[in-house]
Amino acid sequence: MASGVKPRVKVPKTAAAGDTVTIKTLISHKMESGQRKDKEGNLIPRSIINRFTCAFNGETVLDVAMEPAISTNPYFEFDAVVPEAGEFVFTWYDDDGSVYDTKKKIAIG
């Protein structure tokens, strides 16, 4: 598991049924491409978040595959339609097998 990894998500607390909301996500991660060398000339092992998913009430909203060229601390901003009250589940998958997730509820108001 990479050290210092912290997912952050911003979702409105309420929305009207059928509204489109803007969701912002960021995960703190060094994202090492595996192409750089350390001071001794050894390759630093690849360590990236290779996939990000977002689901709402069990239905996939977004599924992104990431490659070594992705920046440190990947940030995603996207829109999602909220048909009903429910819960967003955000999941990041790391090369080392670690999975980081967080959940955010949204109410219909």
C-alpha positions as CSV (number, residue, x, y, z in Angstrom):
1,M,0.0,0.0,0.0
2,A,1.4,3.4,-1.0
3,S,1.9,5.8,2.0
4,G,0.1,9.0,2.4
5,V,-2.8,8.1,0.0
6,K,-5.9,10.1,0.8
7,P,-9.0,10.3,-1.4
8,R,-11.1,13.5,-1.3
9,V,-14.5,13.9,-2.9
10,K,-16.9,16.8,-3.1
11,V,-20.6,16.0,-3.8
12,P,-23.6,18.3,-3.1
13,K,-25.6,17.2,-0.1
14,T,-28.9,17.6,-1.9
15,A,-30.3,17.9,-5.4
16,A,-33.7,17.8,-7.1
17,A,-34.7,14.5,-8.7
18,G,-33.3,14.4,-12.3
19,D,-30.8,17.2,-11.6
20,T,-27.2,17.1,-12.9
21,V,-24.6,17.6,-10.2
22,T,-20.9,18.3,-10.5
23,I,-18.7,16.0,-8.7
24,K,-15.0,16.7,-7.9
25,T,-12.5,14.0,-6.8
26,L,-8.8,14.1,-5.9
27,I,-6.6,11.4,-4.5
28,S,-3.2,12.2,-3.0
29,H,-0.7,9.7,-4.6
30,K,2.8,10.1,-5.9
31,M,2.1,8.2,-9.2
32,E,5.6,6.9,-10.0
33,S,5.8,5.9,-13.7
34,G,8.5,3.3,-13.3
35,Q,10.8,5.1,-15.8
36,R,12.7,7.3,-13.4
37,K,15.9,6.3,-11.6
38,D,17.0,6.9,-8.0
39,K,20.3,8.3,-6.9
40,E,22.1,5.0,-7.4
41,G,20.8,4.6,-10.9
42,N,18.2,2.0,-10.1
43,L,14.7,2.2,-11.6
44,I,12.1,3.3,-9.2
45,P,9.2,0.8,-9.4
46,R,6.0,1.8,-11.1
47,S,3.3,2.8,-8.6
48,I,0.2,4.4,-10.1
49,I,-3.5,4.5,-9.6
50,N,-4.5,2.5,-12.7
51,R,-8.3,2.7,-12.5
52,F,-10.9,5.0,-11.0
53,T,-14.6,4.2,-10.8
54,C,-17.7,5.9,-9.6
55,A,-21.1,4.2,-9.0
56,F,-24.4,5.6,-7.9
57,N,-26.8,3.1,-6.1
58,G,-24.8,0.3,-7.7
59,E,-24.9,1.6,-11.3
60,T,-21.6,2.7,-12.9
61,V,-21.4,6.4,-13.6
62,L,-17.7,6.6,-14.6
63,D,-14.9,4.0,-15.2
64,V,-11.5,5.4,-16.1
65,A,-8.3,3.5,-17.0
66,M,-5.2,5.4,-16.1
67,E,-1.7,5.0,-17.7
68,P,1.8,6.0,-16.4
69,A,1.6,9.5,-17.9
70,I,-1.2,10.5,-15.5
71,S,-0.2,13.3,-13.2
72,T,0.6,13.1,-9.5
73,N,-2.6,13.5,-7.3
74,P,-5.1,12.7,-10.1
75,Y,-8.1,15.0,-10.1
76,F,-11.4,14.3,-11.9
77,E,-14.4,16.6,-12.2
78,F,-17.5,15.3,-13.9
79,D,-21.3,15.7,-14.0
80,A,-23.8,13.0,-13.0
81,V,-27.6,12.9,-13.1
82,V,-29.2,12.2,-9.8
83,P,-32.6,10.4,-10.4
84,E,-33.2,9.6,-6.7
85,A,-31.6,9.9,-3.3
86,G,-28.7,7.5,-2.9
87,E,-25.0,7.0,-2.4
88,F,-22.0,7.5,-4.7
89,V,-19.2,5.1,-4.2
90,F,-15.8,6.2,-5.5
91,T,-13.0,3.6,-5.9
92,W,-9.3,4.0,-6.9
93,Y,-7.2,0.9,-7.8
94,D,-3.5,0.9,-7.2
95,D,-0.8,-1.1,-9.0
96,D,0.2,-2.8,-5.8
97,G,-3.3,-4.3,-5.4
98,S,-4.5,-1.7,-2.9
99,V,-8.0,-0.3,-3.3
100,Y,-9.0,3.0,-1.8
101,D,-12.7,4.0,-1.6
102,T,-15.0,6.5,-0.1
103,K,-18.8,7.1,-0.2
104,K,-20.9,10.1,-0.3
105,K,-24.7,10.3,0.2
106,I,-27.0,12.7,-1.6
107,A,-30.6,13.5,-0.7
108,I,-33.4,14.7,-2.8
109,G,-34.5,18.1,-1.6
